[in-house]
Amino acid sequence: MNKSANGMKLLALLGLLSPVVIGFAASIGSSGLGPLDLARAIGESLGLLSPVLDEVDQAILLDVRLARVALALIVGGGLAASGVVFQGLLLNPLADPFTVGVSSGAALGASIAILLGLGGYTALGLGLLPPAAFIGALGALAAVHYLASRRQFAGTGTLILAGIVVSTTLSAAISLLKSLNEESVSTIVFWIMGSLSGRGWAHVGFSLPYIALALVFMVIYGRDLDLMALGDQNAKQLGVNTERVRRFLLIAASIATGACVAVSGVIGFVGLVVPHLVRNAIGPGHRMLLAISALAGGLLLIGADALSRTILPGGEELPVGVVTALIGGPFFCWLLGRGGERGEK
């Protein structure tokens, strides 16, 4: 009961913080436009206020800053929710959305697109790099599912091993591509490091349907995921078709991860840190865990992206994947240390 109450309080707190964080992050920049200008720009775009801001300021506030913040919210939420599912499916608090090699598949797809010179081509206002990365992510998922299904029982250990094999193979393929064309190395490396620079509403429109649909499936099967935490045998006795639920949730979480990586590159640790902290705070109930983790992950990535834009002098920008790694790396080490201490005891 106490954990449930904590969950509701935390969800309400994050809900109240969201407009503040979003407004603050969307107001950061070198143009001198602040929160009041952002509010006016939104009001003018909705027809609630008479036009005062010029078109350039409107574009900076709405099409650049607000679009980037919206994408950070969506990507962070998708990665965190996927982390909840992977940790629940694999019964491992150290699992994250990249455990089954989806990120490596997306990186390979993007690398091929860059190597072929397709990064600048557009389709409906969106570069061809995100679709190529998304196709690569789905290809990696298909490979992992095929390898795991070769065993009579595709348990958590089999999925992890298949993910390691696929991820290692695809990483080697990326290294091969970089060695074949040294001119594209810097572009590939920058994309793999993860960044929201230059992203807009087209990227939001591309990723949002996949992530939203995946979240719906995750919530629908949240109760089954609770029962599967008791072990497959117990879950089957309680009426859960564990193989089907595992397959659906694996596909949903991988699609969400693929959509995130396709528009932002590889941003690590959000799907590891956020679900673990939220689970410790509110308990293992997956439906509440998914809602809070998605919101917390989105706000974390918004904050990390704002930091990446302001931490370096002279207007230089640090890839947001580097910022999340600097945050998540020490946490990961601390988590491993805690696990070791418990094991010794």
N, C-alpha and C positions, 0 to 999 in steps of 0.2 A: 504493500500500500504506500509506504514511504517512497519507494523507488518510482511508482506511478505518479505520485504527487510531484516528485522532483522533475519528472519528465514534462509534465504540464507547465510547471513554473519555468523550466529552461526554454521550452518552446515559446511561451509568452514573452520571455525576456529577449530571445533572439528576434522574435517578430517585431518588438518595439525598437530594437537596435538597428534592424535592417534599413529603414529609411534614412537614419542618421549616417550609417556607414556608406550606403549608396550615394547619398547626397554629398558627403565629404569627398569620397573618392572621385566622383564625377566633377568636382570643383577644382581638383588639383591640376595645375598646368602653368605654362609660362605666359599665357595670354592675359593674365590678370582678371579673368572672369571667375567670379566666386559663386557661393551657394544661392544668393539672391538672383543672380543672373540666370543660373540653371532653372530655378523655379519660374522665373519670367519666361524663359525660352519654352518650357513645357506648357505654361499657360497660354502663350501665344500660338504654339502649334496646335493646341486643342481648341483654339478660338475663344478662350475665356478672357484673354487680355488683348488690348489694342497693340498693334505692332510697334515696338520701340527699338529692339535689337536689329542690327543689320544682318544680312544673309550670311556673312562670314562667321559672325559670332554664333548665330543659330547653328550653322554647320559644325563648328568646333564643339559646342556644348552637346548637341543631340546626336550628330552623325559620327563623331569621333569619340568623345569622352563617355557619353551615356551608353552608346553601343558597346564600347569596350567593357564597361562595368557590367552591363547586362550579360555579355558573353562570359565574363569571369564568374558571375553568379551561376550561370547554367553549367559551365564546365566544372567548377568546384563542386556544385551539387551533384552532378552526374558521377564524378570520380568518388566522392564520399559515399554515395548510395551504393555504388558498385563495390566499394570496399566492404561495406556492411554485408553484402551478399556473399562475396568471396570468403570472408572470414567465417560466415555462418556455414557455407557449403563445405569448406575445407576444414572446419573445426580448428582453425589456427588463427590466433590473434595477430600473427605477423604476416598474414596473407594480404595482398592488395590487388587492385585492378589489373596489374601487369603480370600477375603470377602465371597466367596461362599463355603468355607470349603475344597478347593482342597489341601491345605497344610496339614490339619489334616488327610485327606485320604492318602496322600503320607506317612506321618509319621506313620500311622497305618500299612500300607503295609510294610514299612521298619522295624517297630518294630516286626511284625510277622516273617519276614525273619530272624532277629537277634535272636529272641526267639527260632526259629527252627534250629539255627546254620548254616544258609545258607549264612551268610555275607562273608565267605571266599571262597565259591564255585565259580567257574568261568565258563562262557559260552562264547566261542569265545574271550577269553581274558578279559571279563567284568564280575565282580562279579554279583551275582543274586540279590543283594540288590537294585540296581537301577530299574531293571524291576519290582520287587515287589512293590517298591514305586510308580512307574508309574501306575501300575494296581490299586493300592489303590487310587491314584488321580482320575483316570477315574471312579472308583466306587463311589467316593464322588460326582463327577459331575453328574453321573446318578441319584443318590439319590436326589440331589438338584433339578434336572430337573423334576424328578417324583413328588416331593412334590409341586413344583411350578405349574406344569401342572394340578394338581388336582383342581386348581382354574380356573374359566372361563377365567380370564384375568391375565396372569402371568406378572404383572408389576414389577417395580423396588422394591417396598416395599415387594412384595411376594418373590422375589429372595433373598433379604437380610435376611428376616426372615427364609426362608428355609436354607440358608447358615449358619445362627447362630445355628439353630436346629441341622443340620448335624455335624457342627464343634464341638459343645458341646458334642454330643453323641460320636463322634469318639475320642475326647480328653479323655472322661471318659474311653473308651475302652483301650486307651494307658496306662492310669494310672492303669487299672486292669492288663494289661500285665506286667507292671513293678513290681507290687506287687506279681505276680505269680512267677517271676524269678528275684530275687534280683541281681544275678550275671550279668545279662544283662543290669541292670539299667544304669550304667555308659556309656556303648556303645550307648544305645538308646538316653540318654540325650545329649551326645556329637554330635550324628548325628542330633538331632532336633535343636541344637544350630547353625548348619550350618558351613560347612568347605569345603575347596578345597584341603585340605591336602591329599596327596596320589593319587590324580586324574591324569589321563593321557589321551593319545589320544583315548583310547577306550571309555572313557566317553564323549569326544568330538564327536566321531562318533555316539554314542548312541543318544545324545540329539539334535545335529544339524539338522537332517532331520525334526524332529517334530517342532522345533522352527522356522526353515526357512519356512516350509509349512504354519504354523500358521500365520507368518508375512505376507506372500503373501495374505492370505485371509483377514487379517486385512486391508491391503492397498487397496485391491479390494473394500471392503465395507466402505472405509474411507469416501467417499462422502455421502453415506447413513447415516453414523453416524453423519455427520455434520447436516443433515436435521432432524434426530431424536432428536438432541439437542433442536429443536424448539418445541418439544412435539409430541407425537404419532399422534394426530389428524392432525396437520399441515403436518407432514411427509407423512401420508397416502394420503392427498390431493395432494401432490407433486409426488405421484406415488411410494412411498416406501412401500414394504411389511414388516411392522415393526416386526411382529411376526417371520417371517423367518430370517430376518437380525439379530434380537436379538439372535435367537437360534444359528445361524452360528457363530456369533462373540463370544457368550458365550462359545461355544465348542472350537473355535480356541484359545481364551485367556486361557481357562482352560487347554487345551492340552499343550500349551507353558509353563504355570506355572508348570504343572505336570512334564514335562520333565526337567525343571530347578531344581525343588525340588528333583527329583529322583537322580540327580547326585551330588547335593551340600548340601542337607539338607534344612532346613527352614532358608532362608535369608530374613529377613523382611526389610521394609521401603524403599528399592530401588524402588519398584513399586508405592510407595506413594509420596516420595519426588521428584523424577526426573520428572514425568509427570506434577506435579503441578508447579514446577519452570519453566519448559520449556513452559507450557501453558501461564504463566504470561508474559514470554518474547516475544513469537511470536504469541500469539492468539490461537483460538480454531480450526483452520483448521487441521483436523485429519491426513491427509496424510503426511504433513510436520511434524506435531507433532509426529507421529509414527517414522519417520526416525531419527529425532533429539533425541528423548527420548531414542530410542534403542541404539544409539551411545553413548549418555551421560551416560546412565545406565551401559553400558559395561565398559566405562572408569572409572566411579565411583567405580564399584566393583573391577576393577583391582587395583585402588589406595587403596581401603579398604583392599584388600587381601595382598598387599605389606606392608601395615601398620601392619596387623595382624602377619606378619612374622618377623617384626623387632622391635615391640614395647616392647617386653619382653626380658630381658637379658638372657644370657646363651643358646640361640638357642631355647627357648621355643616358642610355637606358640599359639596365641589367636584365637579362632574360629572367622571366618570372620563375622558370624551372630551377634556376640557380638559387633564388631566394627560398623557395619551398624546400630545396635540398638542404640549405643551411639551417632551416628550422627543423626539418624532419630527421636529418642525420643524427644530431645529438639525442633526439627523442628515441630513435631506433636503438642507439647504443644503450641508452638508459633502460629501455624495455628489455633488451637482451640481458642486461645486468640483473634486472629484477628477476627474470626467468631463471637465471643461473643461481641466484641466491635461494629462490624457492626450491630449486632442484636439490641444492646441497642440504637444505633442511629436511 
